[in-house]
Amino acid sequence: MQEQRNGGRLRGEDIRLLLKEHFQCDYTLNDVYDLLKALAMSWISSRSRHPKQDIQTQEDFKKFSSPRWFFSGLVSEKKY
């Protein structure tokens, strides 16, 4: 289902439609949330990826960019 959505998060309504299509079960939206809770499903999810994002460019940025805290003035020399 996520492949067809081209990004974004899977919503309760999406799951309700999936259950109806694949299992011929009619659930209300509240029933879907109750089912997910009973299955100990978590709503914690990662941020969705943009279709045009370039993983290699992001990794290069992480390797070669200076840390922000270094320039933020938060680093101070110890004065004794």
C-alpha positions as CSV (number, residue, x, y, z in Angstrom):
1,M,0.0,0.0,0.0
2,Q,2.8,2.5,0.8
3,E,4.4,1.9,-2.6
4,Q,1.2,3.2,-4.2
5,R,1.0,6.2,-2.0
6,N,4.3,7.8,-3.1
7,G,5.2,8.9,0.4
8,G,3.2,10.0,3.4
9,R,1.9,8.0,6.4
10,L,-0.6,5.2,6.6
11,R,-3.7,6.5,8.2
12,G,-6.5,4.7,10.1
13,E,-8.8,5.2,7.1
14,D,-6.2,3.6,4.8
15,I,-6.1,0.5,7.1
16,R,-9.9,0.4,7.2
17,L,-10.0,0.3,3.4
18,L,-7.2,-2.3,3.3
19,L,-9.1,-4.6,5.7
20,K,-12.3,-4.2,3.6
21,E,-10.5,-4.9,0.3
22,H,-8.3,-7.9,1.4
23,F,-10.4,-9.5,4.2
24,Q,-14.0,-8.4,3.4
25,C,-14.3,-6.9,6.9
26,D,-16.3,-3.8,7.6
27,Y,-14.7,-1.9,10.5
28,T,-15.5,1.6,11.7
29,L,-12.5,3.9,12.2
30,N,-12.8,3.5,16.0
31,D,-12.8,-0.3,15.6
32,V,-9.6,0.0,13.5
33,Y,-7.9,1.9,16.2
34,D,-9.1,-0.6,18.9
35,L,-7.8,-3.4,16.7
36,L,-4.4,-1.7,16.4
37,K,-4.2,-1.2,20.1
38,A,-5.1,-4.8,20.8
39,L,-2.3,-5.8,18.5
40,A,0.1,-3.5,20.4
41,M,0.8,-1.6,17.2
42,S,2.7,1.7,17.7
43,W,2.0,4.9,15.9
44,I,5.7,5.9,16.1
45,S,7.0,6.3,12.6
46,S,9.9,7.8,10.8
47,R,9.5,10.8,8.7
48,S,8.5,9.9,5.2
49,R,11.0,10.2,2.4
50,H,10.7,12.6,-0.5
51,P,10.6,10.8,-3.8
52,K,13.5,12.9,-5.2
53,Q,15.8,12.7,-2.1
54,D,19.3,11.5,-2.7
55,I,20.7,9.3,0.1
56,Q,24.3,9.6,-1.1
57,T,24.1,13.4,-1.0
58,Q,22.8,13.3,2.5
59,E,25.5,10.9,3.7
60,D,28.2,13.1,2.0
61,F,26.7,16.1,3.8
62,K,26.9,14.4,7.2
63,K,30.5,13.4,6.6
64,F,31.9,16.7,5.3
65,S,29.8,19.4,7.0
66,S,31.0,21.0,10.2
67,P,28.8,20.5,13.3
68,R,26.5,23.4,14.0
69,W,27.3,23.5,17.7
70,F,30.9,24.3,16.8
71,F,29.9,27.6,15.2
72,S,27.0,28.4,17.5
73,G,29.0,29.9,20.3
74,L,28.1,27.1,22.7
75,V,31.6,25.8,22.7
76,S,33.7,27.9,25.1
77,E,37.3,27.5,26.3
78,K,37.8,26.7,29.9
79,K,39.2,29.7,31.8
80,Y,41.4,28.8,34.7
